[in-house]
Amino acid sequence: MRRFSLFNATSLTLGFAFLYIPMIILVVYSFNKSKLVTVWAGFSTKWYGELIRNDIFLDAAWVTFKVAVMSSTLATVLGTMAAIVLVRAGRFHGRTLFSGMIYAPLVMPEVITGLSLLLLFIGIGMDRGVLTIVLAHTTFSMCYVSVVVSSRLVSFDQSLEEAALDLGCSPFQAFRLVTLPIIAPAVISGWLLAFTLSLDDLVIASFTSGPSATTLPMKIWSSVRLGVSPEINALSTLMIGVVAAGVITASLISKRTAVRQQREERAAERTEAA
């Protein structure tokens, strides 16, 4: 076993400092009493109160929440279906093309994705708004759901589903009553991941949104260009909290799934041994 050297500790510390010190500073100055974001004048929560009374930010937050819920739900359904096809369907004509199209958004630059979707919406004459943002976010987030659910389906014991079919269940009933409850933690993790990605997106939303739909990251970006205000710090702090809660919840669910999977494997080994 390799020892944890001083070099590794220093590199890890510098890496975490580079990533998280700016966020910590932002959170601290969101409680600054002064209007100047770089001058500390004492602890205060008044900017959170000002933020609650800001109708522009509240409207943008509501649009962002609606888009995140709808896109993550749609991405979870489509991503789960794609994962089932990739894991269960075996070899079929066009499998390589299908899997490539599913995983392409993982490596595709967001600018290219946003521009291509913009050209598509213009070409079919669709007015840009909440619907176009939902479709765009579904496009790039369903691949993440597919990866998460596929990793669970690969280790799924299909004999449980076959037993349900032998007992008279239809394929849909077997999936609903047996498969879905077992893979539910992975599905929930995929939904939370898609929800978090939708909340954070700026580039794709800026291409596919219209005058009637402005997301919160877009509103923050446009406000920051005119100067950083304490309200922006407060709003960013709240977004960091929401995203962190989603990521932690997804991690806990994934960890719980892994522990349950290990228990199932051990129980199966004991059954075979007996």
N, C-alpha and C positions, 0 to 999 in steps of 0.2 A: 504494500500500500504506500502511495506517495504521501509525503508529509506536506502539511499546509505551510508553505514557505512564506517568508516575509514579503517576497516579490508578489506572490499570489494575493496576500492580504492587502498589500498596497494597491495593486491593480483593481481589486474588487472594491476597495473603499473609494478610489478615485472614480470608478465607473458609476457607483451608486450616487456619489456626490454630484457628478455631472448631470445625472438624470433627475435627481429629486431635490437638490438644493433650490433651483429656481421655483419649483412648486411650493416648497416650504416658505420661501420668501413671499410668494403670491398669497398664500393662505394667511401669513402673519399680517401683511399689509392690508388684507381685507378687513381687519379689525382696527385700522388706523383711524383716528379721529379727524385727522387733517384731510383737506381736499387734495393736497399734494401727495402723490403716491410714493414719492421718494423721501418724504420727511415724516418721521414718526412724531406724533403729537399726543399720544396716549391711546389707551384702549377704548374702543367704542363699537357698538353694533348698529349704529344708525344707518350705515350704508345698506345693511340688509333690509332695514325698514324702507329706505328709499327704493330699493330694488323691488320690493313687494308692491309699492305704489306706482311702479313704472309699467304702464299698460303696453308699451311697445315691446319690452322684453317679455312680458307675460304672454302676449299673443304669439311671439316667436317660440317661446317655450312650449305653448300648447300645440303649435304646429309640429314642433320637433317630437313631442311625445306621441302625437297621433301617428306620425310617419314611422317612428321607431316601433310602436306596437303593431301596426299593420304590416310593415315590411318584415319584421322579425317573425311574425306568425306565418305569413305567406312563405318566407324563406325556409322556415322549419318544416312546413308541409312538403314543399318541393325538394328540399335537401334530403329529408328522410326518404322520400320516394326514390330519389336518385341513388341514395346509399343502398337501398334494398335491391335496386336493379344491378348495381355494380357488384354487390356481394353475392346475391342469390341467383342472378340470371346466368352465371357462367360465361362461356364463350359464345358470342353471337356476332353477326356481321355488323360492323360499325362500332364495336365496343371501344376500340382505341380512340376513334373520333369522339364518341360520346363522353368518355372519361376526360379527354383533353378539353372538351368544351366546358365540362363541369369545373375543372380545376384551373382553367385559364385565368379567371379573375384573381386568383391568388398571386399571380406573378405579373399581371397586366398593370401598367402604370395607370393611376386613377385619372390622369388627364386624358389618356386615350379612351378609357372606358366612358368618362363623362362626355367627351366630344362625340364618340360614336353613338351614344344614346341620344344626344341632342340632335344629331343628324337624322336619326331614326324617327324621333318624335316630329321633327319638322317635315320629314318626308311623308309621313302618314297623316299629317295635318292635325296632330293632337295638341291641344292647348296645354302649355306648361303650368303645373300647379302641384297640389298635394299628390294627385294620382301619379304623375310622372316621377316625382321624387320617390314615392313608394316602389314603383316598378324598378327604378334605378338602384335603390338600396337592396331590393330583393335580388337583383341580378348579381351583385358582388358579394352579398352575405350568405347566399344559399350554399356556396361552395364550402364555406367554413362549417356550416351545419352538416353538410355531407361528409366531411372529413371526420367530425366528432362522432356521428352516428355510425359511420362505416367501421370505425375502430371498435365499437361495441358489438356490431353485428358479426364481425369476423370471429369473435370468441363466443358467440351465442350458441348454445346447445340446441340444435334443430330437432333433436329427439323429443323435446318437450312439445314443440309445435306438431310434430308427427303424431304424438300421443293424443293430442286434442283432436286431430283430424280422424284418428281411428275411433274416437269416442263419439263421433257424429257431428263435430263442428264443421262449418264451412270454412274455406280459406280465410275469408274476412273475419269470421268469428274467432278463429284461431289466432289471427294477428291481433285482434282487439283485446281478447281475453288473456292471451298468453305472452305473445311477443312484445306488444306495446308496453305492458306494465314492467317487463324486465328491462327493456331499453329506455324506459322513461327518464332515468337520470341523465342519460346521454342526450336525449331529445331536449330536456330542460336546459342542460348546459349549452347546447347549440342555440336555443332560443335566447338565452341570456347573452351569449357572445354576439349574436346578430343584433340584439337590442343595443348593446354597447357600441358596436361598430356604427350603427345608424345614428346614435346620439353624437358621436365624434366627427362624423363626416362633414367635410367642408367643400372639397374639390368637386366631387360628383354632384352634390346638391347645388352648387353654384352654376353648373351647366344645365341642370334639368329643372330648376325652379323657375317660377314666374312671378309677376308683380303681386299676385294674390297669396303667395306662399313663400315666406322667408323663414328659414330655420334659425335656431339659436346660434350655432357656430357662424353662420353668415352674418347675423346681426352683430355678434361680437367682433368679427373681422372688420366690418364696415365702421364700427364705433372706434376700434383701436387705431384705425388709420387717421382719425381726427385727434387722437390723444387718449392715453389710458386714464380712465377715471376710477375712483374707488368702487363704484358700482360694478365695473367690469371685474375687478378683483373679487368682489363678493359673489358675483354670478359664476365666475370661473371656479371658485372654491366649492360652490354647490355642485357644479358639474363634476369636479374631481371626486367629490364624495359619492355621487350617484354611480359614476363609472367604477370607482374602487369597490363599492358595495356589490355591483354586478359581477366584477371579475372575481372577487373573493367568494361570492356565492357559487359561481360556476366552478371554481377550483375545489371548493368543499364538496360539491356534488360529484365532480369527477373523481376525487379521492375516495369518496364513499362508494362510488361505482367500482373502482379498482379493488377496494377491500372486499366488497360483496362478491366480485368475480373470483378472487382468490379463495374465499370461503366455499363458493360453489365448486370450484375445481378440486379443493381438498375433500369435499363431501362426495364428489363423484369418484375420486380415487379410492376413498374408503369403501364405497359401495361396490366398486369393481373388485377390490381386494377381498371383501366379504363373500 
